[in-house]
Amino acid sequence: QMQLAESGGGLVQAGGSLRLSCAASGRIISIYHMGWFRQAPGKERELLAAISWSGAYTYYADSVKGRFTISRDNVKNTAALQMNNLAPEDTAVYYCAAVDRRYGDYWSHRGYDVWGQGTQVTVSS
């Protein structure tokens, strides 16, 4: 069983940057697609960015395209989300997630079945 642990959240002013990290344990992540989701109060959880198991392909939601960058390091068993030019509407709990590449597509929110505990990101205006 794989476990995921996010870190790097916090409070930042609008226009600032944060880098979220996701550390995996229990399994090697190279067989998993990795994704970053967020959920704001009263809203559904949304897939923001995803990266295929090899790192060759990425997906970004329109709301973060050009501002966020997803990456992974299969040797270190980690994934990351670099977030630039943050805005108050980016305030949410951010989750790292994984889906076995045999059973789901990296760009689809439906297959992700391994989740971290989440980390809060708050952007002040």
Legacy VTK file of the C-alpha trace (Angstrom):
# vtk DataFile Version 3.0
C-alpha trace
ASCII
DATASET POLYDATA
POINTS 125 float
0.000 0.000 0.000
1.381 3.379 -0.973
1.138 6.412 1.269
1.430 10.013 0.159
2.380 12.985 2.293
2.126 16.592 1.141
4.134 19.493 2.477
4.817 23.085 1.554
1.451 24.712 2.053
1.004 27.945 3.931
-0.028 31.573 3.752
1.190 33.722 0.878
0.263 37.098 -0.540
-1.369 37.440 -3.920
1.222 37.289 -6.663
3.502 35.109 -4.587
4.692 31.551 -5.081
4.628 28.268 -3.218
6.060 24.867 -3.962
4.163 21.824 -2.775
5.930 18.532 -2.357
4.538 15.015 -2.239
6.580 12.215 -0.727
5.550 8.658 -1.488
6.296 5.620 0.628
5.394 1.960 0.515
5.565 1.656 -3.269
7.685 3.100 -6.042
5.832 5.861 -7.846
7.167 4.941 -11.265
4.135 2.716 -11.881
1.745 5.505 -10.926
0.466 8.580 -12.656
0.526 11.485 -10.199
-1.905 14.341 -9.826
-2.564 17.427 -7.735
-6.106 18.285 -6.727
-7.601 21.040 -4.630
-10.838 21.558 -2.786
-12.119 24.900 -1.630
-14.937 25.242 0.930
-18.273 24.492 -0.680
-16.711 23.354 -3.939
-15.952 20.010 -5.486
-12.464 18.611 -5.545
-10.838 19.449 -8.870
-7.891 18.044 -10.755
-5.390 20.849 -11.304
-2.376 19.132 -12.795
-1.263 15.618 -13.610
1.841 13.912 -14.887
2.184 10.523 -16.508
4.225 7.767 -14.894
7.303 8.522 -17.007
6.949 12.283 -16.823
6.523 12.509 -20.575
2.999 13.909 -20.490
1.302 16.530 -18.380
-2.187 17.919 -17.980
-3.249 21.279 -16.566
-6.656 22.680 -15.808
-7.365 25.958 -17.548
-7.507 27.733 -14.206
-3.812 27.062 -13.501
-2.297 26.721 -16.956
0.748 28.949 -17.285
1.003 29.490 -13.517
1.462 26.003 -12.059
4.024 23.379 -13.024
3.898 19.732 -12.028
7.002 17.594 -11.832
8.137 14.235 -10.495
11.333 12.471 -9.525
10.956 8.707 -9.775
14.352 8.155 -8.177
13.479 10.198 -5.086
9.876 8.901 -5.124
8.485 12.430 -5.034
6.241 14.754 -6.959
5.915 18.509 -6.758
3.681 21.393 -7.767
5.265 24.784 -8.329
2.643 27.494 -8.009
3.382 31.008 -9.239
1.346 34.192 -9.418
-1.068 32.934 -6.794
-4.447 34.595 -6.384
-6.998 34.553 -3.537
-9.162 32.159 -5.531
-6.358 29.605 -5.297
-7.073 29.281 -1.577
-7.947 25.640 -0.883
-6.719 22.380 0.557
-4.328 20.804 -1.922
-4.014 17.040 -2.295
-1.465 14.831 -3.944
-2.919 11.696 -5.527
-1.850 8.655 -7.512
-3.384 6.163 -9.903
-1.773 2.934 -11.053
-0.916 3.443 -14.714
-2.497 0.077 -15.557
-5.905 1.142 -14.309
-6.338 4.829 -15.015
-5.387 7.778 -17.175
-3.290 10.608 -15.793
-5.604 13.287 -17.220
-8.808 11.879 -15.747
-9.867 12.664 -12.195
-11.857 9.426 -11.970
-9.089 6.876 -11.481
-7.089 8.419 -8.666
-7.402 6.213 -5.623
-4.375 6.960 -3.441
-4.535 10.253 -1.572
-2.448 12.318 0.750
-3.868 14.052 3.800
-3.871 17.471 2.145
-2.115 20.732 2.834
-3.746 24.133 3.241
-2.845 26.956 0.870
-4.158 30.402 1.742
-3.615 33.380 -0.530
-4.296 36.797 0.920
-5.243 39.782 -1.191
LINES 1 126
125 0 1 2 3 4 5 6 7 8 9 10 11 12 13 14 15 16 17 18 19 20 21 22 23 24 25 26 27 28 29 30 31 32 33 34 35 36 37 38 39 40 41 42 43 44 45 46 47 48 49 50 51 52 53 54 55 56 57 58 59 60 61 62 63 64 65 66 67 68 69 70 71 72 73 74 75 76 77 78 79 80 81 82 83 84 85 86 87 88 89 90 91 92 93 94 95 96 97 98 99 100 101 102 103 104 105 106 107 108 109 110 111 112 113 114 115 116 117 118 119 120 121 122 123 124
